[in-house]
Amino acid sequence: MIDEATNKLSLSTAIGRWSGLGPYYAMFPKEFAFHVVENYSKPGDAIIDPFAGRASSVYAAAAMERLGIGIEINPVGWLYGFVKLKPALKVNVIKRIKNIGSLASSIEKQRLEALPEFFHFCYSPNVLGYLLAARDELCWKSSIVDATLMSIILVHLHGRREQSLSNQMRQGKSMSPDYSINWWKTKQLTPPELDPVEYLLKRVEWRYAKGIPNLKNGKVILGDSTSLINKLKKKVSCSIQKPFNLLFTSPPYYRLTNYHYDQWLRLWMLGGPNTPIWISDKWQNRFESKTAYRELLEQVFSQCAEIMDHKATVYVRTDAREFTKQTTLEVLGKIFPEKSIEIVSQPYKKNTQTALFGDKSKKPGEIDIIMQY
């Protein structure tokens, strides 16, 4: 018997077809998000995710007749989540793809030549011209049509050669320019020659083949949870929105990755610098400080507690390494002392992201911390 979550995630449905929009480092498996929502909440409940990533939790909540609210600090993840809840009409996206194609012809040759060497090894000139035009013209923060097109560009910005807009690259993580150039030279790989308009139109046809979801009960907010949760608190106190019944999230892991650096190429596409920058804002780095990491968890979870029903469930997936695990358990135990704690081990069943880049050492995997009243 197929359960409701599995049925909704079928690629033969609009919800399933759009659910996987956007490769993102360390993302929730979409099936996992749907099953947690199904098993730990009921229709009509409100769910909050303060570290939303590409918002699989929010998407699952809205698709299964709950209210989902997420906050994400990285604009790449936010854009994926924002778009897939209610994409623009196909006809408008197609029109915009063609419009950007026309504008690309006016990109000056000097602008192309001024870009760092990496871009010329990564993209053919016509693709690079299209990306610059899209980068200039798309108002992805204010227009759902532009946001939808930009999200589709980001999905295909880099990945397997001939299956993306780029030379051979990993899809989920942006590699460093020097490493990439040396690797392409060694393998004698050149960027694929393709028509970006034709390429994107084909991807749009596939994405829209089963229609579009219209998930009005989901919302993803771009910004810092440490400051934005208080705004939700005011809404709850004014009875605009009822208290949350499920806290479902996965915080960043201590010293594991820098989400800002690892998405540098997609962030460039959104208007960021054309070289990777390791140092970013306070909550966008690799969390080298144990004190800062604990501070983040305490701030966010304590603020969440203030807008949650006292019988709400807490479901947190985190790193099984000792410091991250213990810190998360201590913080959650302090903030939700009345709730019982269940810990479920989640060993890695596939190669980890770090294994893909040469680190073959055994990893402890992840754990799920489930707290109930």
C-alpha positions in Angstrom: 0.0 0.0 0.0 1.4 3.4 -1.0 1.1 6.0 1.8 -0.1 9.6 1.2 3.4 11.1 1.3 4.8 8.7 -1.4 1.8 9.2 -3.6 2.1 13.0 -3.5 5.8 12.8 -4.4 5.2 10.9 -7.6 6.7 12.6 -10.6 3.4 12.2 -12.3 2.0 14.9 -10.0 2.7 18.6 -10.0 3.7 18.5 -6.3 6.1 15.6 -6.9 7.6 17.2 -10.0 8.4 20.5 -8.2 9.3 19.0 -4.9 12.9 18.4 -5.9 13.6 21.8 -7.3 17.1 22.9 -6.5 20.3 21.0 -5.7 21.5 22.2 -2.3 24.3 21.0 -0.1 23.2 18.9 2.9 19.5 19.2 2.0 16.7 17.2 3.6 15.6 14.2 1.5 12.2 15.2 0.3 10.7 11.8 1.3 12.0 12.3 4.8 10.4 15.7 5.1 7.0 14.4 3.9 7.1 11.4 6.3 8.0 13.5 9.3 5.2 16.0 8.6 2.7 13.1 8.1 3.7 11.2 11.2 4.3 14.1 13.7 1.5 16.5 12.8 -2.1 16.5 11.6 -3.9 18.6 8.9 -4.4 22.1 10.1 -1.3 22.2 12.3 1.3 24.9 12.0 5.0 23.9 11.4 8.1 26.1 11.7 11.6 25.5 10.3 14.1 28.2 11.3 16.9 26.7 9.2 14.8 26.0 6.1 17.5 25.3 3.5 15.6 24.7 0.3 12.4 24.5 2.4 11.5 20.8 1.9 9.8 20.9 5.4 7.7 23.9 4.4 6.8 22.4 1.1 5.8 19.1 2.7 3.7 20.9 5.3 1.8 23.0 2.7 1.3 20.0 0.4 -0.2 18.0 3.2 -2.7 20.6 4.4 -0.6 22.1 7.2 0.7 25.6 7.5 4.4 25.8 7.0 6.7 28.7 7.8 10.4 28.6 7.1 13.3 31.1 7.5 16.5 30.8 5.4 19.5 33.0 5.4 21.1 31.8 2.2 19.3 33.3 -0.9 20.0 30.2 -3.0 18.0 28.0 -0.7 15.4 30.6 -0.1 14.8 31.1 -3.8 14.2 27.4 -4.4 11.7 27.2 -1.5 9.9 30.4 -2.5 9.4 29.4 -6.1 8.3 25.8 -5.7 5.4 26.7 -3.4 3.8 28.7 -6.2 5.7 29.0 -9.5 4.9 31.5 -12.1 2.7 30.6 -15.1 4.6 28.7 -17.7 3.7 31.0 -20.6 5.2 34.0 -18.7 8.4 32.1 -17.9 8.9 31.1 -21.5 8.4 34.7 -22.6 11.0 35.8 -20.1 13.5 33.2 -21.2 13.3 34.5 -24.8 13.4 38.1 -23.7 16.7 37.5 -21.8 18.0 35.7 -24.9 17.4 38.8 -26.9 19.1 41.0 -24.3 22.1 38.7 -24.2 23.1 39.8 -27.7 23.8 43.3 -26.4 26.2 42.2 -23.7 29.5 43.9 -24.5 32.5 41.7 -25.4 34.6 43.6 -22.9 32.3 42.5 -20.1 32.8 38.9 -21.0 36.6 39.3 -21.3 36.8 41.1 -17.9 35.5 38.0 -16.0 38.0 35.8 -14.2 39.5 32.9 -16.2 37.3 30.4 -14.4 34.2 31.6 -16.2 35.7 31.1 -19.7 36.7 27.5 -18.8 33.2 26.9 -17.3 30.9 28.4 -19.9 30.8 28.9 -23.7 30.6 32.6 -24.7 26.9 32.5 -25.7 26.0 30.8 -22.4 28.1 33.3 -20.4 26.4 36.2 -22.3 23.0 34.8 -21.4 24.0 34.5 -17.7 25.2 38.1 -17.6 22.0 39.3 -19.1 19.9 37.3 -16.7 22.0 38.5 -13.8 21.5 42.1 -14.9 17.7 41.9 -15.6 16.0 39.4 -13.4 14.3 41.0 -10.4 14.2 37.7 -8.5 13.3 39.2 -5.1 10.2 41.0 -6.3 8.9 39.2 -9.4 7.6 35.6 -9.3 8.2 35.2 -13.0 11.8 36.4 -12.7 12.3 34.3 -9.5 11.0 31.2 -11.3 13.3 31.7 -14.2 16.3 32.4 -11.9 15.6 29.3 -9.9 15.6 27.2 -13.0 18.9 28.8 -14.1 20.4 28.1 -10.7 19.3 24.4 -10.9 21.2 24.0 -14.2 24.0 26.5 -13.6 26.5 23.8 -13.0 26.5 20.0 -13.1 27.4 17.2 -15.5 28.7 18.4 -18.8 26.1 18.4 -21.6 23.4 18.0 -18.9 23.9 21.5 -17.5 25.0 24.9 -18.7 28.5 24.4 -17.5 31.7 22.4 -18.1 31.8 19.2 -15.9 31.2 20.1 -12.3 29.5 18.9 -9.2 25.9 20.0 -9.1 25.3 20.5 -5.4 28.5 22.3 -4.5 30.5 25.0 -6.3 34.1 23.9 -6.7 37.0 26.4 -6.2 38.1 28.1 -9.4 41.7 27.1 -9.3 40.9 23.4 -8.7 38.3 23.4 -11.5 40.6 25.0 -14.1 43.4 22.6 -13.3 41.0 19.6 -13.5 39.4 20.8 -16.8 42.9 21.3 -18.3 44.1 17.9 -17.2 40.9 16.2 -18.6 41.0 18.5 -21.7 37.4 19.4 -21.1 35.9 22.4 -22.8 32.5 24.0 -22.0 29.6 22.7 -23.9 28.4 24.6 -26.9 24.7 25.0 -26.5 21.9 27.5 -27.1 20.9 28.6 -23.6 17.4 29.6 -24.7 16.7 26.3 -26.3 18.2 24.5 -23.3 16.1 26.3 -20.7 12.9 25.9 -22.7 13.4 22.2 -22.7 13.9 22.2 -18.9 10.8 24.3 -18.4 8.7 21.9 -20.5 9.8 19.0 -18.2 9.3 20.9 -15.0 5.8 22.1 -16.0 4.6 18.9 -17.6 2.3 18.0 -14.8 1.2 21.6 -14.0 2.2 23.7 -11.0 1.5 23.4 -7.3 -0.4 26.3 -5.7 0.5 25.9 -2.0 -0.8 28.9 -0.3 -0.2 27.6 3.2 3.5 27.7 2.8 5.9 30.7 3.2 9.7 31.0 3.2 11.2 34.2 4.6 14.7 35.3 3.5 16.8 36.4 6.4 18.3 35.7 9.8 16.2 33.6 12.2 17.8 35.2 15.3 16.0 38.4 14.4 13.0 37.3 12.3 11.4 34.8 14.7 10.4 37.8 17.0 8.3 39.2 14.1 6.5 35.9 14.0 6.0 36.1 17.7 4.1 39.4 17.3 1.8 37.8 14.8 1.1 34.9 17.1 0.4 37.1 20.0 -2.0 39.1 17.9 -3.8 35.9 17.0 -3.1 36.4 13.3 -1.5 33.0 13.4 -2.0 30.2 15.9 1.0 28.8 17.9 3.2 26.2 16.1 2.5 22.5 16.7 5.8 21.2 15.2 9.3 22.5 15.2 11.0 20.6 12.3 14.5 21.6 11.3 18.1 20.7 10.8 20.5 23.4 12.0 23.9 23.9 10.3 26.5 21.4 11.7 29.5 22.6 13.6 32.7 23.0 11.4 31.2 20.9 8.6 30.6 23.3 5.8 30.4 27.0 4.8 27.1 27.2 3.0 28.0 30.7 1.6 31.3 29.6 0.2 30.0 26.3 -1.1 27.3 28.1 -3.2 29.6 30.9 -4.4 28.8 30.4 -8.1 25.0 30.4 -7.6 25.4 33.4 -5.3 27.4 35.2 -8.1 24.4 34.5 -10.3 22.3 36.3 -7.8 24.5 39.4 -7.8 27.4 38.3 -5.6 31.1 38.6 -6.1 32.8 36.6 -9.0 35.2 34.8 -6.7 34.5 32.7 -3.7 34.7 34.4 -0.4 35.3 32.3 2.7 34.4 34.9 5.3 30.8 35.9 5.3 28.2 37.3 7.7 28.1 35.9 11.3 25.6 33.1 10.7 26.7 32.2 7.2 30.1 30.8 7.9 31.5 27.3 9.0 31.0 27.8 12.7 34.6 27.4 13.9 33.6 28.9 17.3 32.0 26.5 19.7 30.6 29.5 21.7 29.1 31.1 18.6 27.5 27.8 17.6 25.9 27.3 20.9 24.7 30.9 20.9 23.0 30.4 17.5 21.1 27.3 18.7 20.1 28.9 22.0 18.8 32.1 20.4 16.9 30.3 17.6 15.4 27.5 19.6 14.5 29.7 22.6 12.7 32.1 20.3 10.9 29.2 18.6 9.7 28.0 22.0 7.9 31.3 22.6 5.7 30.8 19.5 5.0 27.0 20.0 2.1 25.3 21.6 3.2 23.8 24.9 2.3 20.3 23.6 4.2 20.8 20.3 6.6 18.2 19.0 10.3 19.1 18.3 12.0 17.1 15.5 15.6 18.0 14.9 18.0 16.2 12.6 21.7 16.9 13.4 25.2 15.7 13.1 26.1 12.6 15.1 29.6 13.9 15.8 30.1 14.4 19.5 30.2 18.2 19.9 27.3 19.0 17.6 25.2 16.2 19.0 25.8 17.0 22.7 25.5 20.7 22.2 22.2 20.3 20.4 20.9 17.9 23.0 21.9 20.2 25.9 20.3 23.3 24.3 17.1 21.5 23.5 16.9 19.9 26.9 17.4 23.3 28.5 14.7 25.0 26.4 12.2 22.2 26.4 12.7 20.6 29.9 9.2 19.2 30.1 9.5 17.0 26.9 10.7 13.5 26.7 13.7 12.8 24.3 14.0 10.0 21.8 17.2 9.7 19.7 17.2 7.8 16.5 20.5 7.1 14.7 20.6 7.8 11.0 23.8 6.3 9.6 24.9 7.3 6.1 23.6 4.8 3.6 25.3 6.4 0.6 28.6 8.1 0.0 28.7 11.4 1.8 29.4 14.7 0.1 32.9 14.7 1.6 33.5 11.3 0.2 32.8 12.6 -3.3 35.8 14.9 -2.9 38.3 12.3 -1.7 37.6 12.0 2.1 36.9 8.3 2.5 37.0 8.1 6.3 34.0 6.6 8.1 31.5 9.2 9.2 29.3 8.9 12.3 26.2 9.9 10.3 23.3 11.9 11.7 20.8 11.6 14.5 17.1 12.6 14.8 16.2 14.2 18.1 12.5 13.8 18.7 10.9 15.6 21.7 7.3 15.2 22.8 5.2 16.3 25.6 
